[in-house]
């Protein structure tokens, strides 16, 4: 069992450290709140970036379709031109 002197010394040390420990607890609590706020902000940023990625992917697909359609038009026009050239060469 601890003597009265030991208990008094322990209480003295504890009372000296108590404000420091309280400050650390408050600081840790503040840090936790700040981290939660940062987490929410970053989550919102990620959601925004995901929306941008979705829109850009949709736009990319539409551009791809447009390009394919334009290629087909060019191929058709090229075929028509070649047919007309062939017809002109046969006529002459």
Secondary structure, 3 states (H helix, E strand, C coil): CCCHHHHHHHHHHHHHHHHHHHHHHHHHHHHHHHHHHHHHHHHHHHHHHHHHHHHHHHHHHHHHHHHHHHHHHHHHHHHHHHHHHHHHHHHC
